[in-house]
Amino acid sequence: MTGYQTHPWHLVEPSPWPLVGGSAAFTLTVGLVMWFHYNSTLLLTLGLILVIMTMIQWWRDVVREATFQGCHTSYVIAGLRRGMVLFIVSEVFFFLAFFWAFFHSSLAPTVELGVTWPPTGIHPLNAFAVPLLNTAVLLSSGVTVTWAHHALLDGNRTEAIQALAFTVILGLYFTALQAWEYYEAPFTIADGIYGSTFFVATGFHGLHVIIGSTFLLVCLIRQISYHYTSSHHFGFEAAAWYWHFVDVVWLFLYVCIYWWGS
């Protein structure tokens, strides 16, 4: 029979998005160089628009394949699970580099730093002010996303929507608090090794919170649109794993950089 599939795997149809995405990423990279050296944002803006458009349309195709075309069998989902686990492992090592840089300088401060940590002249943030509130906010979001998962497993659609909405709101609130913290910070990224390690580590974590909030927002929209069932919702599971990873990284950031490092 023509078109009859005798295996459980998903053989992806030819797609324009890898080529378009690669071209968009190249444009974005060249645009960054042009911005850094010539203060021109034309290519940067074009590359960013192309990347966002590619992401939306590529993931739209993946959602269509998973939800409406039945391409994501149990075998395919098992492969996706392993892929998500490996992605999170790569993210762990990404943040490990920042912690390595921080402890390399903080455990044995050099003469240039005043043989002390924080370095001479640096006034660190109060770990028991906004950072502690942010910790409570992010841990609460971990509770609500777990609530959403259990509601989804139980087939309780209303509770799943409510819990996901709470999680997205908490994620956005965390981002707003961190932006305010950056605005009020008494030091900048240019203030030596302390400023660079602080802003790079917490800034990349903030970027991951924004990405995770977007991920969960898409899951919320899909849940409202009846895309998930109690036995077929790997898109949400992947978002929840990612969010728990973001939670754990923040705990290490808070304890090491905000509390011990200050």
Disulfide bonds with the S-S distance in Angstrom:
none
